[in-house]
Every structure is written in C-alpha cells, then in structure tokens.
Amino acid sequence: MSHARTSRLIDDLRERIAHLEGGSTRKAAVLPFGVPDIDDRLPGGGLVCGAIHEVAGGGSGTVDGAAAALFAAGIAARSKGKVLWCLTRPDLFAPSVSQAGLHPDRVVYCEGDKDEDVLASMEEGLSFGGFAAVVGELVRLPMTASRRLHLAAEKTGTMGLVVRRWRRQTEASDYGNPTASTTRWRVSVLPSEPLPVAGVGRARWLAELMRVKAGECAEFEIGATDAKGRICLLPVSADRPDTSSWRGSRAS
Amino acid sequence: MPADQPLVVISRSGTKRWVSAADTAARKVGLRIGMSASKAQAVIAGLTMMDADPVADAAALERLALWALRQYSPVVAVDGTDGIVMDTEGADHLRGGEEMMITGLVNMLRGRGLTGRAAVADTWGAAHAIARLTTAETTVVPIGGVANAVVGLPIHCLRLPPDTIQRLHVLGVETVGELSAMPRAPLTLRFGPEPGRRLDQLFGRVAEPIEPLRTPDLVVVSKNFQEPIGAAETIEKYVRRLVGQLTAELEQRGLGVRRSDLVIHRVDNTRQCLRAGLAKPVRDPARLSKLLCDRIEKIDPGFGIERLDLVAVMTEVLEERQVASSLIEEDVVDITPVIDVLANRGQRLYRLSPVASDVPERSVMRIAPTAPETGADWAVKWPRPSRLFAHPERIEVTALLPDQPPAVFTWRGKRRRVKRADGPERIFGEWWQRPREMQAVRDYFVVEDEQGERYWVYRAGDGVDLETGSHLWFIHGVFG
C-alpha cells in the first residue's frame, strides 16, 4: 500500500544507491515490531539492527523519559543477547524494565558522570559487537557524535537506541535538529485503556515516527510494552486528546 | 593462650636480652619496650616470652605490602622494619578519598587481628613520623600542612642512625622544629650530611622516590631507552612490545593477569603509573594493550621517558579451555572485554538484581556486571514505575481517608485532576532494618491525570492511625 513499494522506478533507484554505498552485498538484519501496520512503514520491515534509533518522550515525558525508556526497553527485550544501558541519572527503576520483558540478567548498566561519557561508552559497546542492543540516555546528540555511533553500529550490526531526555521541557526543541539516526520516535502517554471497573488499564502511547530514512513519517496509537516487550496497535480513536500545548514547542 | 595474659617478644644481641614488643595486656601492667628481659620477668611472674624472629617478621611485612600493592596503589614499599609506605596519589578517589581510604585500611587490618596506624602526608618522611608518633589511629595532613604537623615531633622519627640521635640529644635537641632551626653548616660539619638530608626529605625540599616492592613471583618486564622517548606513538609501540613479552612470560607460567601496572620513569627522576584491572584473568596481548594504550594521553612525558616497566601485580591461574562448538550449542558472548575497557575509564558498571523486599527503594541491589547469572526476577506482578525518584517529593492532595485515592493533587506547582486510579497497595515497614519502621505503613496508588500521565503516589500511614505515618502524601515515581 505504501507508495515506495509499488513504484518499480524507486526500487531500482534505491538498489543503485545501495550499490554505491557499498553495503549492498549484506542484507541488513531488521528487528520487526511484530505489528504489520508499523513494520510496513519501516524500510526492510522493522528497525534496522546496525543503526541508531532515537526515542524521546512528549510533554512532561521530555524530562522524565519514562515512556521512551520503556519503549526502548521493549525493543531491546525482543532482541537476543545482552544489553548495555548507559546513563548519567540512575533513576531507572529496574523492576519496570523487567516488566517490559528485559530480564535483569541481560542488562549491564554503565553509569557515567557526563553526556560525553555516555557517548563514549555507547560507542565502545556498539563497536564491541557482543551486545544485542546498546541503550543510551542522552541530553544532547550532536550530528558528529551520532554519526560516530552510527558507524560503530553499522560495523558490528548492533542496534543503538538513544533515549533523549532533557533537563527542561523547553529544551526539547533540540529534537528537531538533524542527526544520523535511522529512525526517530516520539512516544507520549495517552489515557490508559478503559476498564469496566475502576482502575488503571494497560498504558497506551502515541508513538510518532517523526523521521525514518527512506520512508515516510507516521503516527500510531499503541498499547504499551507487555511482559515480552511487545506493543500492539489500537484502533485510532476519533476523539484524540488535545496535545497542541506541547506540540507547539517542536522545532520545524 | 588467653588474650588477657601479658605477652612480650624478646630480642637478643650478644648476651643482652630486651623486650622488643609488648602487647596491650603487658603494657597495662607496666612493661615497656626496651626493658631488659630479666627486669620484665621480675615485674610479672610467669610472663610469656617469645623470641623475636626478624626474618619471619620481614617476610610477613612483605606479604602485607604485596597485598597493599594489589589492592591500593601501584607504588608500595616496605618502610623500615615495621611499616609500609604507599604512594596513593591518584589512587585515593577509588576508595572515597584519603580519609576513607586509610580508615578502611586500618579497619581491614583490625579485622585480621592486626593493630595499625596510618597517616597521609605530602612526603614519605612526614607520613612515616606522624604514623608512628601520634596517638590517633588515622591522620590526614592537608596539602602544605607538613611543616605545622611535624615541628613538635621528637627527632627519633627522622630515620637517623641511633648514635646520631643520641649525640643530638646530648646537644639538647629534642624536636624536629629545634633541629631545623639550627644552622645547617655546623650541623653538617658535626653529624655529616644525613640530618640535613632527612630534614629536607621531611619537608619535601628534596624528592624521595619510593622504589616499589618487587618479589620474585611478580612478573616484571621492562625496557630501558638510550634516548628518552616522548611521542605517543613511540610509547604505544613499546607498550605493545612489553605486553607481548609479559603475556609470553605469563603463558610459560600458566597464569593470566588480573591487574597490571605500567610504571613510567621519566628522565627527571619522577614516576607515573597506569593501572589496568581486568574482570577475569587474561593473557590476550590485544586486550591488555588496548586497556593500557587507551590511556596513553594521560601520560605526561615531560623531558622524556627513560624506562618503562610493566608488572603483573595480580595474577591468577589461567588454563586453556576448549571453546564450545557453535554447531551444537549457541555460543555465549563473553562481555568482559568491554566491561574492562569501560571500568578502566572510570565508568560505574553494574547489574541490578532483585532483593526480597517490598519497599521499592530496597528492592534493587547493584551487583558486579560479571556476577553469575541467577535467573532471579522481581516477584511483584503489580505495575512498577519506570522512573523512581531517589527522594519522594511532597504533594498536596485532596483525598478521602482512609483508603480512597487522591481526587486532585498538586505537584511542582501544577494541579492535576485524577481521572483514574488504582490502589491502595499497602507496604509495611521493615522493622528488622530499622526499629522505627515497626509500625510504618505506606499506601501506594497508581493515579492517572487528564492528560494520561501516570504517577505512583503514596500516603505515609494507613489513613487511620497516626502511629503508622504522618498521613502526608508523596510522589515516588512516573509510569511510562
């Protein structure tokens, strides 16, 4: 249904570009979400393994990054092998990571003092090649740094996940600046699934695919990660919550 | 032998026998070091006496110094017959600072039944004197405070020969301050250069390098340079060469290195050290040289480097093993190489492991990244927030007591109306941890506001009895 899939001309051009890039002999491994509607929007049918993917929260999630971290944990949980999680602020609550399907034995945390430490640790972890995924919580991700991470990831085929979280909500406009990441997501919270009784149901997120290389932007309303790190697609509701208050802060 | 019975150690020289060491019980009854043995026997009937064994003492001290070399600092040496000297510059922060380091050291010795006194000072001489002559168990002399700290100390702390001390006493010189105030020329004329040199070393006017302890079972390789080297590439080339020699030597002995030091001798007689630690014994030259070459930019070559020493201070037996064939079983990736690289850069690496506790902040424990996999997971099936605040924050709440969730709460100046809520999940205090928690209760609620943001809030107390808590509300975490 996607335009790119139907057009033979574009496929042909893509092949030629891939040939020029040199990596065409090896078919890039992908990690699908297991949700066809989302996977169709991603070139290759899922998140490319040897690449960098950025996730940030929306609204107050830009500061706490709670949903973004769980989204990243869910992706890491569905990969196979150990995960390196680099951070500077150790406020991640491990039981919730385990509830997103990432067993505590699989995660090695690397706590540094500065953002630069996280970048260096991520690069080291990505170029090591033995990790299934390397997650880093970062405030700033300059173009040069992201390119270095991307090159390290490309060489080994390890997936790099960058959880962006800022000190203040207004600083989140930084998310508009270009980086070398292959996909860029914004995950913001939606009201939870209604239950027939009083209580809080399964959490729901609005996952915006803000940028994807060789693909088109999209928005999905998804159910939060379950105990195996999977997400599910929700029927799009007619009465969407009003999110214009923080959308205005986004840089064009 | 009961501990309260006095015990002394007797040294002998010719026919003279005297007390060279006395334990606490012996000192309490009036025995002093330097007393003649017959006098000590006269003071206490049936005194337990042991002959001194200086050779065994020296060997024990060397073992202790070797342990300190592995644990504390790359430059450790035996100081006299009764002490150890360490160059802890750049090593103290690993133990939480100088004060923490020496307190920990003294406590560790006490745990092994040894009494120790430790001092940190700018110079070897000052630390030597203060550790032996002050009553405090640990002393840290601030930088530049050596002069003040040592003026009042008696001169026998100066590491001078006993007859020099004797002759200085005849002159009426008692303290370091008095000796340093004397004119240097007549002093040198009468006693030789030694008192002046020791004074200068004490105040840091001349350098006194510590020659690190080396025993035959430490694997040491070194390289002398006829022309001093300084370029990073040259250093790297020789470090790699030394690592090759070291690993070849280790292979002959069937050992793997756990901790190794690169000691850099500069032409101006100063020394620098790089220490590389490894999580598992390793004999792979590439891994070891990566750890050392990673930090070449930390080396300041000054006017040039004339000698490089590479020492395997901590080694363990490493046997060759057959690697599992990937045809049959899946190969487990060994992540220790990257753990070593990151840990040697000063990053804190850990895994989080479950603890059987309902109190959220106590339910997580940091364990070593290379600890064996336990397979244990948190047993809670209730949702837990993905961000937990280190310190719960006060919120203003409107809620029905005793067990209704908040209707409205104000956090960080923003008022939020609660649309959905779940709870309470009651968590009791752990009286075995702190007696004050005997009655303590927290009631946790999951609340969701109009925007769909989900928070973990709790009320201290059960809502009825003020004994159980203050009934104030706190926010403890944010859900994703």
Interface residues (C-beta under 8 A of the other chain):
Chain A: G59 S60 G61 D64 G65 A66 A67 A68 A69 L70 F71 A73 G81 K82 L84 D91 L92 F93 A94 P95 S96 V97 S98 Q99 A100 H103 P104 D105 V107 V108 Y109 C110 E111 G112 D117 A120 S121 E124 G125 F128 G130 F131 V189 L190 P191 S192 A198 G199 V200 G201 A203 R204 W205 A224 P241
Chain B: V333 D334 I335 P337 V338 I339 V341 L342 R345 Q347 R348 L349 Y350 R351 L352 S353 P354 P360 S363 V364 P369 E373 T374 G375 A376 D377 W378 V380 P383 R384 P385 S386 R387 L388 F389 A390 K419 R420 A421 D422 V446 V447 E448 E450 Q451 G452 E453 R454 G477 V478 F479 G480
